Amino acid sequence: MSTDKKTGIGVIGCGYWGPNLIRNFYQLSESAVVQVSDLDEKRLAHIKELYPSISTTTDYNELIRNPDVEAVVLATPVRLHAPMGLEALQAGKHLLIEKPMALNTAECRDLITAAKENDRILMVGHTFEYTSAVRKMKEMLDEGILGRLYYVNTQRLNLGLFRNDVNVIWDLSPHDFSILLYLLGGKTPNGVRATGAAHINPEVEDVATVTLDFDDDLIAFVQASWLDPKKVRQTTLVGSKKMLIYDDIEPTEKIWLYDRAVEGPAQYDTFAQFPYTYRYGDITIPRIGGTEPLRAEAQHFVHCIQSGETPLTDGYSGLRVCQILEATTASLKSGGARIELES
């Protein structure tokens, strides 16, 4: 056990995202980053320069065996999530695993089973569920401010970063899938359709659109691209009473609530008599707190370890997102066919 009642953290992976995780766990008063592992010795030297107290190793097994490491944080390529995660859980370590949880749902279920059998916390890094803006949207939906939700449209576009191990959906869209499922209270889609194209690497789709069908005629469109001239991180919610735009690029005014809707009469005899009326009301911008989402996620992970509570983004959350990702792969391979999902 680590000293001073701090939870000992070990981070595997110091590439693009790992240093952000290290920084946040290092700054928490409830945790101590004990050791970091990566195959790149230059990356380890950089971490050592920033945090001299942290031990480094190129052997992740050494980190997993370290008795002072109580919890492992995985920020590795997706193909390594399941094998490394299973080793950590079976060694009695709690586990925070980056998105997507694994390469397929079978691996997700193996990780969930291992966490149960070893009585360990398993959490997935769906960071956007810890943002103040997304939680505000959830609050507004639950309060019925938007009325009945008609459709959702999300765009996550940029020029790069290109990857060879997963396509653009697997890279970018887990964020939007997790946000969507969180906003809908865990409601899952009945079917998924995906279309895309591979322009740079013929083996990897770099632009794609996913359509998700839900009960009550709710539909969601998720667009992802590595080939866009402008960085876009935007979600639109259209309801029967009001509409909302969430722009994650905006530094402060992230949510715009539009008092706009299309209305018709309660009764009419023929379709020709159906008069559409359009309401154009005020636009309001709710005030939102500025807590760093990754810090909130790290704090929640440590809290769950110390309290035994189930994480907001637990293994089943990761499994649900992976089910959608698997369906998008099947749909792409079948030319955009609708893939049914089990409820």
N, C-alpha and C positions, 0 to 999 in steps of 0.2 A: 504493500500500500504506500501511496505517496504521503508526504508529511503535511502538516497544517490543515488537514481535512480537505485538501484540494484533490480533485479528481485528476489522476495522471493520464495525460493524453499522448498518443503516438500518432503521427501523421505519415501516411505512405503516399508519396507523390508530391513533388515540389515543382511541377511544371507551371502551367498557366494559372490554375485555380488554387493549388495547394498553399502557396504563400499567403493568400487571403485568409484561408482557414487557420493557418499557423498564427497569423497576427491576431485574429479575434480570440482564439483560445488562450493565447499568451496574455492578452490584456484583461481577461476575465479574472476576477478575484476568486472565483470558485474552482478554477482549474489551473493546471500547470502542464505546459508542453514539455514532456520528458525527453522524447526522442523523435527524430524525423528520418525517413528513409527515401532514397531515390537512387537510381542507377547512374545518374549524372553527377560526378564528383564536383563539377563546377557549380551546379545548383546547390549542392550541400555546403560548399565553401561559402557561397553567398548567404545562405541561411545562418551559418555559423558566425559570419561577420555581423549580421543583424542581431542575432540572439546568441551570444557566447555561452549562455548557460545550457543551451539545448544540445544534447548528444546527437550525433549524426552517424548513419550507417548506409552502406550500399546493399546490405542484406536485410530484406524486410522480415525474414524469419527471426533475426536477432531482436528486432523491435517487438514482434509478437510474443517472443519468449521472455521479454523484459518484465520482471515482476512489478516494477513501478508503473508500467503502462496498464491502466485499468480499462481504457477505451481506445479503440483504433478508429481513425478517420481515414477513409479511402478516397483519394483523388487521383485515380489511375485511369488508363483507358478502359472502356466498358468491358472488353473481353476479359479483364482481370478482376472485375468486381466480384463475381461469384466465387472463383477459386480462392482468392485472397480473403474474401469476406467469410467464407466457410472456415478457413484455417483460424481466423481471429475468433470467431464465435466458439469453435470447438476448443480453443485454448482458454475459454472463459472470459473473453474480452467483450465489452459492449461495442457496438458498431454503428458508426455514422457513415453512410455510403452515398457517394455523389450520384446525381441523376445521369442517365436512367439507371435504375437499380441493377439491371442485368441485361443480358443479351436476349433472354426469352422468359416466358412465364414459368417454365419448369425450374429454371435457376432461381427465380424469385421465390417460388414455393420452397425450394431447398433451404434458402436463407431463412425464411420464416420458421420452418421446422427446426433448424439448428438453433435459432434464438430461443424458441420455446423449450427445447430439450435442455439447453444450458442455462435457462432462466436469465437471459441477457436482454438488454435493450437493443432493439434494431430500429434505426431511423434512417430515412432517405432525405437527401438534400434538395427538397423542393423549396428553394429559398423564397420564392415569391409569395408563398403562403404566410410568410413572416413579415411581409411589408405592411406598413400602415395603410397604404392606398388600397391594397387588395382586401384587407380586413374591413376597411370603410365601405367598400363596395358590397361585401358580404352583409354587413349590418344594414345597408340601405335595401338590399334585396329582401332580407328577412323581415324588415319592417313594412314591406309592401309599397315602398315609395315609387317604384317603377311600374307597379301593377303586375299583370301577367307578362312574363318574359316571352317575347316573340322569337328573337334570334340574337346570336352573338357573332361578332366578326373580330378576329384577331390578326394582326400583322407583326411579324418579327423578321425584319429585313435588314440587310447590310451588305457591304462588299467584303466578303471573307467572314471569318477565318475558315478556309477550306480544310476539310478533313478527309482522310482516306479510309478510316476504319468504320465510319457510319455515315449515312446520308444526312441531308439537311433536316429532315423530319426528326430523326433520332437525336440530332445535335441540338436543335433549337426548340422544337415543339413540345418536349416534355414540360417546359415551363408553362406553356399555354394550356396543355391538357390538365396539369395539376391545378392551375388557377381555376379552370372551368369546373372541374369536379368539386373543388372546394366551394366555389360560389353556389353550386347546385346542391350542396349538402350531401355529396357522395353519390348523387344520382348518376348512373352510367348510361352511355349511349346504347341504343339498340343495334345500330349499324354504323359502319365506317366506309367511306369511299375516299380514295387518294389518287391524285394525278400529279405527275411531275416529269421532269426532263433532266438529263445529264449533259451539260454543255462542255465542261472543262475536262473532267475525268469521265469517260464513257461508262464506268462501272458504278458511279456514285451520283445520285440525283442532287443537283444543287439548287433547284427551285421546285416547289411543290405546294399544292393546296389540298387540305383534308376537309371533308365534310362529315359532320357527326350528326346523326338523327337521334332525337330523344322522344320520349312520350309527350303527349299534348301538343304535337306539331312544333315543338321547339327544335330549332336547327342551329348549328354552329359551324362557322367557316374558319379554318386555321391556315394562314398563309405563311410560308417560310421561304427565305431566299438568302443565298450567299452572293447573289449577283445583282444587287440593287445599288444605285448610285447614292442613295440617302439612307442613313440609319433610321429605322422606324421601329418603335416598340409601342403599339397602340391596340387597345381593346375597346370595342363599341358594344354596348348593351342597349337593345331596343325593347321597350316594354309598352304595354297598353296605355299607361298613364304618362310615363316620362322616359327620356332617353339619357344615356350616359356615355361619355368618352373618357377613358383612362389612358393618359399619355405618360409612359414611364420616362421618356426623355426629358420632360419638363422638370426643372429643378425643384419647384415649389407647387405650382398650380397643376397638380397631376390629374385631378378629377374635375370634369365639367358636367354639371347636371342640367339637362335641357327640359324645360317644361313644354314639350312638344308632343303632339299625338294626332292621330287620324281618328275621327269619330263619326258615327252614323246614328240614325234614329233608332229608337227601341223597336218600332213597328213600321212595316211598310208592306204594301200589297204586291207590287211588282218590282223587279230589279231596276226598271227604268225610273222608278220613283225614289231610288236609293240615293240620297244626297250626301256626298262626302263633305265633312267639315274638317278643317285643319286648325289646330290650336298652336299658336306661336307665342309662348309665354317667356318668362325670364330665364336667364342662364345664371346659375349659382355655382360658386366654387367653394366646396367645403374645405375647412382647415384640416390639415393632416400633419401628424407628428413626423419628426425627422430621424427616428431611430434607425441605425444601419441594420438592414434585414439579416445579414449574415451574422452580426453580433447577436441579434435576437434568436436566430436559429441555434447558434453555438450555446447560448445560455439555456435555451430550452432543452437541448440534449443533455447538458450537465445536470439540469434540474431533474429530468426524468431518471437519470442514473441514481441520483442521490435520494429521490423520493419514491421511485418505483412506478411512477405514473407512465401511462402509455403515451408516446409522442403523438403530436398532431399529424405528422407525416411519418407514420409507422410503415412496417413492411407491406401491409395490405394497400396502403396508399401507393407505394411503389409498384405493387403488382397490378393495380388497376390501370396505371399509366402504361405499364409494359404491355398489357392486354391490347390497349389502343394502338401502341406502336407496332405490335405484331400484326394487327389487322391492317395497318397502313402498308406494311410490307407485302402482305398477301394481295391487297387491292392493286398496288403498283404492278405486281407481277402478272395480274390478270387484266391489265388494261383499264383499271379504274372501276372494276366491279364492286358492288356493295358487299361487304363482309359482315355477316351477322355476328353479334356479340352476345354471350350468355349474360343474363342479368345476375 
